[in-house]
Amino acid sequence: MSTTVNSALEVKSALLNTYNRFPVQFSHGSKSYLYDTDGNKYLDFLCGIAVTGFGHNHPQIKKEVENQIESFWHVSNLFESSEQEVLAEKLIKASGLDEVFFCNSGTEANEAAIKFARKVQGERSTVISAIGAFHGRTYGSLTASAQSKLWEGFKPLLPGFKYVEFNNIESLENSITPDVGTVILEPIQGEGGIIVPSNGYLKEVEEICENHDLLLIFDEIQTGMGRTGKHFASQWFDVSPDIITVAKGIANGLPLGAVLCSDTVGKKIKPGDHGSTFGGNPVSIAAANAVMNLLDETTLSQIHSKGKILQQKLKGINSPFIKEIRGMGLMIGIEFTEDIKAADIVKSLLSKKIITCPAGKNTLRLLPPFIITEKEIDLFEKTFRGIIEDLHLKSE
C-alpha cells in the first residue's frame, strides 16, 4: 500500500478517505471463508455486500475466468461478442424481458435505465423513486436515492425526480402528474434496512404504471441474481417490470452490470444513444456465464430453504433488544431497538471472526453465500446469540 509521511511522522494512506475501513486485511478466501494476513479465519456473512454469492475461489467460476484470461482480456464493443450474446440469452430467459445492455456496475446500470426511460417517455421525463431507496452514487442514481444523508455536500441534484413513501400505494397515486413517465423501485429496499413490501404493494404499483402508461424499473442490484431464492426478487410478487437493473452478484466479484429491458424500451434505443468502454468485459462475462450456469432451480430452492432455516434460528433468540427479523432468501435484516446500535453488533461479530454490515437506521444486514452450510448457519446463530446474551448481562 502506498503511503506518505506527514510532518508529525504519522503514516497517512494515499487512498482517498471515502470508507471507514476495519483494520483487517484479507490474503485469500475459500468457499464461505476469508483469511486475513495474520492467518485468522472469518465466516463471510456479507459476500462483499451481496456480490460473491457462490463464495470465494469457486472452481467452476475460476476455471472459466482463467480460460478467458488465457485468450484475451478486452475487445471493444465495436465488435461482436458471442459470449455476451450467450449471457444475454440466459438473462432474458430468467427474466422474461427481451434485450440486455452490459455496463460495469450497479450505479451505471441505473444511470442507463434512467436514460433509456427518458428516451422512451420524451417530455414525460420525471422519475418517481421511494424514500429510503439506494440506487447508486453517480448523479442520476444519487438523485433517485431518496436519502438526505447521501446528498449532503453534493447539491444541486438533478431535476426531474419525485419521491414517495415506500410500501404506500396512496403516496404513489397522489404523486402522478402529467410530467411523470417512470417509477424506479427496489423490490426489497437493501441499503434502507432490508425493507420487504407488504403483499400486493408491488402488484398495485404495476397496475398503476399500466393505467398511467408509466415505465416500471426494478433495481435488483442487491436483490437479483438468486439472492432471495429466485433469479429476481420481483418474481416472488408476480410483477413484470419494463426494466430490471442488475450488478453485484452477476459475476461473483468481477465488475459487471446489466440493464434488462422490454421490446417497448429496446426499440427506442439506437446506436450512439449509450455505451461503455469496459461494459461486458470478456473476463467478467465469462464469470457471469458460469454464475448463471450454477444458478439453477435446485440452487434457487436451496437458497430459499437456507434462508428459512436461518430466519427460524434467529427468531428463536428471545431478546427485547431485537425489534424485528425480516427478509427473503439469504437477504436478511435484524433490526434492533434504540438501545443497541447495529454498528456495534457488526464490530462484536467481527471480533468473533464473522463478517456482516449495518443497513438502514439500525439494522444488521446478513448476506451469506448461497453455498452456506447448515453447520455454518449454526455457527453464526450461536455466535450472535452469545453477543446478545452478553448485552443482557451488561444491561442488568
N, C-alpha and C positions, 0 to 999 in steps of 0.2 A: 504494500500500500504506500502510495506517495505521501510524504509528509513534509511540512515546513516547520521551522522552529522560530518562535517569536522572541522578542527581547527578554521576556521573563523566563526563557529556556523551557517553556511549555511546548509539548508536541501538539501541533494542530493539524487535523486532517485536511488534505487538499480537496476532499469531497465537499460539495455544497451541502449545507446543513438543512436538508429537506426531510430528514427522517429522525425520529427519536429511536435510535438503534439500541438493541440489547447488546451487552458486552459478551457476545458469543459469536464465534466464527466456525463455520462448518467446513469439514475437509472432504466428506463424502457421504453418500446415502445408499441405503439398500432397503427395498420394499417399503415398510411403514416407518422406517427409522432414519434419522440423521445422526452423524457422528461429528463432534467438534474436534478442534485441533489438539485438545488435551486427551482425546480418546473416549470422552463421555458419550453415551448413547441416549438419544432423545426420541420419544414416541411422537410422531408428527401428526397432530390433530388439526393442522391448519392447511397443509398442502400448498404452501406458497400463496395463500388466500384463494383456495378453490382451483388451483392450477394442476398440480401433479396428482390427478385422480387415480392413476394407476401406480402411484408410489414412485420410488426412486430406482433408477437403473433397471427398468423393466426390460427383460431380454428381447422381447419382440419389437418394442419401440426402438430400443438401442440398435438392434440389427438393421432395421430399415433406415435409420439415420446414418449409420456407418456406411451402408451401401450407397446412399445418395452422396455422401461427402466424397467417396472414392470416385464418383462420376464428375460432378461439378457442384458448386455452391450457389451460384447465382446466374440467372439468364434473364434478360429484360422481358417485361410483359409485352414487348412489341412482337414477341414470337409465341407460337402455340405451345401449350403445355399439356401433355396427355395426363400427367399426374394431377394437375389442377382439375382437369375435367373429371377424373375418377372421383376425387374428393367431393367435387360439386354434386355429382350424381348421388353420392351417398348421403349428403346433407339434404338434398331435395327429397330423396326417398324417406328420410327420417322425419322431415318437417311438413311435407305436403305442399311446399312452396315450389317456385318454378325456376329461379335464377339466383346465382351467387356472385358476389364481389368479394375478393380477398384483400385484406389490408394487414396491419401489423399488431393491432391492439384493440382493446375494448373501446377506448375513447375515440379512436379513429373510425371504428365501426359505427358508433353513434353519430359522429360527425357526418359520415357518408349517408346514413339513414335520414338524417335531418335534411341534407341537401337533396336527396332523391325525393323525399316527401314534398319539399317546396317546389321542385321541378314539376311534379305531378299536379299539385294543387294551385299553382300560379299565384294569383292575388290573395288566395286564402292561405296566407303564409304563417299565421300564428300557430304555435305549437303549445299544447297543454301538457304539463307534466305534474307529478304529485309531490306534495310537501314531504320531505324526508328521503326523497329519491337520491340515488347517486348514479350518474351516468358518465362520469369522467372528469378530466381536469383541463382539457382544451376548451376554448371559449364557447363553442356551441353546446357541448356536453356539460360544461360547467354551469352555463346559464340554465340548462334544463335540470340541473341538480339543485332542487329547492331546499338547500341547507345554508342558512346565512353564514355559518362559521366558515364555509368554503369560499365565500365571496369576499371576506374581509381583506381589503387592500388591493382588490383586483377590479373594482368598478371603474368605468361603467361596463356593465354586462351588455350582451347583445339584445337588441329589440326583438319583439315578436314572440314572446313567451308568456304564458299564463300558468298559474299554479292552483291546484285543487287539493282537497284532503284525500289522502289515500283511503280506500275502502268506504268512501262516502259517495254514493251514486248521485245524490241531490247536488252535492258540490260540483260534480262534473256537469250535470244537466244545466245548472244555473250559470255556468261559465261559457256556454256555447253561444257565440255571436257570429255574424256573417264573415268575419275575417279569420275564423278558426278553420284549419284544414287537417290538423293532425293531433293525435293523442299518443304520447310515449309513456309507458309504464314498465316497471319491473313486476313480473307476476308475483314474486315474493321480494319484498324490499330487503336487500342484503346488508349493505353498509348502514342502513337506517335502523337495524336491530333485529333482523330475521322476522319481519312482519308478514304473516300469512293472511291473505284476504279472506273474508267470510265467504261461505258457499254462495254462489250466484253472482257475486260482485263483478268478476271479470266477464261473465256471460252478459250481464246487463251493460257493461262498458261496450262490448262488441255490438250489441243491439243498437245502442245509442249511436255508435260510429256508423253503422249501416244506415240508420234512419236519417242521419245528417250528412251522409256522404263524406265522412272523415276517414283518413287513413289511420290504422292502428298499428303502432310499433311496440313490440315487446323486447325490452332489453333483457336478454337471457345470458348476459356476460358471465354472471355468477351462478345463475340457476340452471343454465343449459348444460349440454354435453353429459347428461346422465346424473347430475348431482342430486336430483330429487327422486330418482328411480324411474324416470322416463327421459327420452332424449332431451325434451324441453318441458319445463315446469308447466307451461300453458296447456299442455296436453292433459294434465290432471283435471283441468277446468273445462275441457271440451270447447276451447276457443281457437279460432283460426285467424291470426293477425295477417296484415298485409306485408309486414316486415318483421323479421327476427334478427337481432344482432347477437353474435357470439364471439368469444375470445377465451381468455383464461384456460379452461381445461381442454380446449380443442386440440392442442399439440403437446400436452403433458409437460409444459415448461419451456418449449420453444416459442418464440414470438409469432403469433398469428391471430388475426381477427377475421370475421366474415360478416357480410350482410346477406341475408336470405330474403328474397322478395317475390311477390306475385307477378304474374304477367302484366297486371294493371300498372305496376310500377316499372317493371323491366322494359316495357315497350317505349317508355318515355325517355329512357337513358340512352344517349348516343355517344360514340367515340369522342373523347375530349371533354366530356362532362365531368369526369372524375378519374383518378388514377393513383397509383402508388408505386414508387421505385422498388421497394422491398416486399410489397404485399404479395403473398403467395410464394414466398421464397422456397425453392425446391427442398431444402432440408426440413423446414417447418412443415411443408406439405407431406413429406414422407412420414414424419412423426404423426401428423393428423390422420393420415390414411390408416396407420397402424392403430391409432386410438379408436377410430370408427369400426375397425375390424373386431377389436376387443369388446366394444360396447354393444354386445348382442343382447337378445331378450333375456337370456339366463343371467347375465351380469346385471342388467337393469333390475330384474326381480330380486337379486341378491342385495343390491343397494337399498331397495325398498325395505326388505326384511331386516337387514342390519340396522337401518335407521330406526325401525320399530323397536328392535331389541335395545338399542342404546337409549331411546327415549323412555322405555319402560323401566330400565335400570335407574335412570336419573330421577324419574318420578317416584321411585321407591325411597329416595332420600327425603326424609321429613325434616324440613327446616323452615322457620319463619323468615330466614334471610332470602329464600328463593321465592320470587314473586310469580314467575311463570316459566314453563319449559315449552317451547314451540318449534315448529319447523316441519320439513318434509324430507324423506330420504336421509342422506348424510349431510344435510344442511340444517343445523340445529342451533337454537339460541337459548341461553339460560339467563333470564332477566332477574336481577337482584333488587332488593328493596334499597331505599336510600341509605341505609346503614352501612351497606357494603359497596365498594367500588369494583366494577368488573376488571379494571386495570390492575388492581391489587391481586385479584384471583389469578390473572394471567401471569403475574410475577411469581406468585406462590407455586403455580403449576410448573413454570419454567425451572424453578429451583428444585422441583421434583423430577425434572427431565421430561416434561410434556409440553409441547408447543401448541399454543392457542392464540387468539387475539380478541380484543373487545369490538363491539359494534353498537351503534345507536347510543342512547343516553347511558345505559348501564347494563349491557347485555354481553355475556361471554359467548363468543362465536366458535362453534365446533364444525370443522370441515375436514373430517378424516378421509383417508384414501379409500377408494372402492374395494381395495384388496384387504381391508382391515379384517382381522380375525376376531372371533368372539373372545378369545383369551386376551387380546389387546383391548377390546371394549371393556372387559372386566378390570384390566389394569387401570384404565382411565377412571372407571367408576369408583374403584377402591381408593385411588389417589385423591380424586375430587372429594369423595365422601370424608376422607381424613382431614382435608383442608377445612371443610365446612364444620366438622366436629371440633377442630381446634378453635375456630371462630366462636363457637358456642361457649367453649371453656373460658376464652378470654373475656367474653361479654358477661359472664356470671359474677 
